[in-house]
Amino acid sequence: MINKTVFVAGGNGFLGKRIVKKLKEKKQYKVVSASLTSGVDFRNFNKTLTYFRKNKADIVIHSAAYIGGIKFGLDHAGEVYFNNILISTNLIEAARLTGVELFISPIANCAYPDVVNKDFKESEFWNGPLHPSVMVYGMVRKAQWAQTWAYARQYGMKFINLVLPNMYGPGDYFDPERSHALGALLMKIINAKKKGLSEVVVWGTGKPVREWLYVDDGAEALIKAINIDYFIEPINIGVGKGITILDLAKLIKKIVGYKGRLVFDKTKPDGAPYKVMDVSLCKKIFKWLPETGIEQGIKTTYKSYLND
């Protein structure tokens, strides 16, 4: 019997669409969603509160964000901070004022301290400075966690905070500025093959290691969080292993069937050297880990890109 309403904030976005689709497939909840593209601007508190009062959600899954790749984050640092801090602050406060039972709060793994060749552990979330390339967005997400902690302490609200790596999959932002590395590489290599170009230029040295999460697995984790025991501390959600940008580019090249060269532009920034998470707590709490391997995920994404 459907007796709970789940509100997906950012339900028209890359991740939000998959959450909404999966929730509706499960047929366990009434699902409502809104995004800027559907006319609800979460940067405006009055509009956000009006929406919450009208729709009476029991559970909120927050997937609204103003994001992009390294270049976008550096070129639009002020916008990234201002927009995201308003979105999260307003959503949490509106949830408080309308009696939301559970707020599920995703946090990007760039909120972790900058480390070298060491997996991110939840117990080390506050152990040092962030990498300069992601400092702004990472600090917004740290502030988001701090707000959940404060509201849990003062108002007794319940939050689940899940730390997610960069996601990819069908419906990703295939745009030179807004894409993360995987989406940008896939788009570049596909276009190079179509145009018969002899080489593809890749930013940086190719040495940074990244963990990638297929978007459907990210959506599944956020939905599964509805039914876990209350746990406000961060929980890492990921595959627990990384791949260098060089190996990622080679894998995409193989999947696409591109025969040209990969040229690494070392004048461009690498970003943080290592971003992989320890997922042992996820396995313990959820009794589950994301299931989609990187090769299969890229193949599905590639097929979807060609069909769009």
C-alpha positions, 0 to 999 in steps of 0.5 A: 500500500502506498502511504508515503510521499517521496519528493525528489528535488532536482527530479529533472536532472541527470541523477534525479530522473533515474531516482524518479524512474526507479521509485515509480517502478518500485510502486511503493511510494507516491512520487513528486519531483521538481527542478528549476526546469519545471519552474521551482527555483530552490534558490528562492526560499519562499518558492521552495517552502510554498512547494513543500507546503503544497506537496506534503512530502514524508521523505525528501531525496536531494539531487538538485545541484549546480555542477560541472567539471574542473574547468567549470568549477574553477571558472564559475567558483562564486556561482557554484558556491552561491547556488549550491549553498542556497539550494541545500540550505533552503531545502533542509529548512523547508523540510524542517518547517513542513515536518518531513520525516527523513531527508536523504542528503548526497555529498560529493566525495570531493568533500574529503581531504586531499590525500595521495594513494589512500582510500577515503574513510568516513572517519577521516572526513574532517582530517585536512584541507580539500584539493584546490580544484574542488575546494569550493564545491567540496566545502558546500557539501561539508556545510550541507552535512553540518546543517544536517548535524545541526538540525538533527541536534536542535530539531530532532530531524532525521538525515541520511548522508551518502557520499558519492563519487562522480557519476556517469551513464545515459543522460549525462551532461555531454558538454565540454565545460559541464561534463566530468572527465568520463562524459567529456572523454566519451564525447570527444572520442565519439566526435573524433571517430565521426570526423576522422580526426587523428588525435584526441587531446586529454586534459592533464597527465592522465595519472589521476585516479578516479572512482566512477559510479554508474548513475542507476547504482547511485539512484538505487543507493539513495532509494535504499537509504529510505529503509536503513537505520537512522545514521547521520554520519557520512556513508561512502557509496561506491565501487571501492576501486579507481581507474587512472584517466589514462586507462579510462581514456584507453577503455573508452577508445576501445569501446568506441572503436577509435583508432587515433592517438590520445594526446595528454595536454600537461599544461591543463590541471589534473585535479586531485591525484586520488579519489577512491573511497573505502566502501566497507561501511556501505557493505555493512549497513546496506548489505549491498554494493553497486553492481555495474562494472566500469566497462559495462557502464560505459558500453551502455552509456555509449549506446545511449549517446548514439541513440539520443 
